Amino acid sequence: MKQFLSVKDATNIDAMIAKGIEYKSNPLKDKNLGAGKRIGLLFMNPSMRTRMSSQIAARNLGMEAFVLNMGTEGWALEFADGAVMNGTTVEHIKDAAPILAGFFDVIALRTFPKLQNRAEDESDVAIKALIKHSGVPVVSLESSTRHPLQSLADLITIKENFKPTATKKRPKVVLTWAPHIKPIPHCVANSFAEWVNAWGEADFVITNPEGYDLSKEYTGKAPVTHNQKEALDGADFVYVKNWSTYGTGGEDYGRILAPHPEWMLMQNSFSSPDTKVMHCLPLRRNVEMSDEVLDSPRSLLTTMGKNRIWSAQAVLSEILKNG
């Protein structure tokens, strides 16, 4: 693995899941793998779990981790080719990236979409420019389109918590839209759908209100229904996440069409007492999910957050060994 931007960089998903679980049981088994190596973690947006888990994972492997908040601790970066920099950006990635590559053996970047122009967001210009101009392995800590470290942690969580039986060999996994007070990026939902599809070890269903269908690029052949109750019936795992409109054209991209409060997950949303709920966090309580669900044994949210260390450690170890 020379970079980690999406599921396409994980040649063996089951092996990556197994590696994450192995690190969870023995975090320091490869404590000298990254000795003498440095990773730069560049954040253009807020973060708690991604920031902390990445630092811990790097240090478990013996790496030094350095965090830089771009725009506050570092200069605001420009990524566009041919940009006339007479606005708010101060330093071009063409100038910054080669120097960062001299500082670090691996560079990781977190950035969000603007949700104003679909083509611009889907171009993922920031992380692609970093790869082009740095020449060192690059890890996505979330981009304009995907959040692969979160998705790997999600699959680790599902693998740990599903026990096959004689009558049920595969889990039913549902990705459900949830209400929110503002337009939210598609990254987590895109990535989760892409990873579950590529994994191929679950019966996967997506449910959302009309007008909120995700791009087929990520959902693939997974069935999509606008009937949440029908989708949740018999589910083993329900991944709850809001996303704004994807749309068929630029004019209906990144919007809230209607609040749909009836899509909030409550205890009576589930047909089975054994259904587990998942969410990447942070989460708006009693908007996306009710307190009664979040504070119940159904919730895997704490486990998922902790598993972010092991997904990051599995990825970094692959890059250190093979990058």
Number of C-alpha atoms within 10 A of each C-alpha: 16 16 22 21 21 21 23 13 14 20 10 12 19 15 12 22 22 16 20 27 21 14 20 17 11 11 19 15 12 15 15 14 18 22 13 10 18 19 27 22 25 20 24 17 13 11 12 10 18 20 18 13 20 25 22 20 26 24 21 24 23 19 24 18 19 14 16 15 16 17 15 10 10 14 16 16 19 21 17 14 11 6 11 9 12 7 8 11 15 14 15 18 22 18 13 16 20 16 13 20 19 11 14 20 20 26 27 23 21 24 19 23 21 13 21 14 15 20 11 13 18 13 12 17 16 20 22 14 18 24 17 14 17 22 16 21 22 26 28 22 27 26 25 25 23 28 24 30 29 25 26 29 27 28 24 24 23 21 16 13 14 15 11 10 8 5 6 9 12 16 20 21 25 27 25 26 26 23 25 21 11 13 17 20 23 24 19 25 27 22 24 24 24 23 23 23 19 16 14 11 16 16 16 23 21 25 22 22 17 11 17 21 21 21 14 12 10 21 23 13 11 16 12 19 17 17 14 21 14 12 23 24 15 17 22 22 24 24 20 22 23 24 26 24 23 21 17 12 10 13 12 17 18 24 20 19 14 10 13 13 13 12 20 19 26 16 16 10 14 17 14 14 12 13 19 23 23 23 23 21 14 10 16 12 13 16 18 23 22 15 14 15 19 21 11 12 13 18 19 22 21 12 15 23 20 15 26 28 28 29 30 25 29 25 22 28 20 17 19 18 11 10 15
